[in-house]
């Protein structure tokens, strides 16, 4: 059970930055403020499941009402809004398990101003954790926008790593298809396509956010640092979006090729079965006729009757086979 002041209030961590961009962790016994006198800016990370954290945000009169509403909402769509002094929104991030990233996405809520970066989440996130590790390792951030840009870069790097793994899996499946060693490749391709669709959906949403922001006429009123960061992030998101689309296209083509090969294999089996059926049909007819227990059947009293019937069946089957061969129906 955590009993320090920040934990009871729903603060995950609080960093304040000096004039050189160095991060210093605020002691857990102290309550933070959006503008610490001794700091150039602060980064406050909140647990939005915690009721006191949500109340703390609602009581911050320095925040725009629209930003407070979006920050506390449970909206699962990516958003980006701004005015002259603030930028706020929601972006996706990979959910983090105890010791590794999970294969699920969560939503990171954030508000940026000149002297603070306020972030919040409902599950542990990968990019924010990596950013904290970078700060503990000596990374310097000269502004809240630079720090937020680093968070989004970690998100993009996670996507890049996932795309690299998907590309390797696709290469492996492609080698198996070329070598005609297809076993469960169709199932693996289904997993790859499901993963790429999810990544494409998230990246496309991020791309639309930054693109609309850069093309919107009201963007002229946004802070210059925010506009510059959005432009740089848009370029990186576009690159990753292209990579995901390439993997998607390759997976789709491989699925079509596997389906085509399986169809050809099935048709080949049906072809063999059809030839056997057609070849044995006369023999089946003959045996059926001789199986009728009526008088007048030929060879009924002949001791070689069975041999004659077998020879007749073989000749009938051979005749049908030669007929199909002559008409090029057997390859």
Buried (B, 14 or more C-beta within 10 A) or exposed (E): EEEEBBBEBBBBBBBBBEEEBBBBEBEBEEEBBBEBEEBBBBBBBBBBEBEEBBEBBBEBEEBBEEBBEBBBBEEEEBBBBBBEEBBBBBBBBBBBEEEEBBEEBBBBBBBBBBBBBBBBBBBBBBBBBBBBEBBEEEBBBBBBBBBBBBBBBBBBBBBBEBBEEBBEBBEEBBEBBEEEEBEEBBEBBEEBBEBBEBBBEBBBBBBEBBBEBEEEEEBEEBBEBBBEBBEEBBEBBBEBBEBBBBBBEBBBEBBEBBEEEEEEEEEEEEEEEEBEEBBBEBBEEBBEEBEEEEEEBEBEEEEEBEEEBEEBBEEBBEEBBEEBEEEEEBE
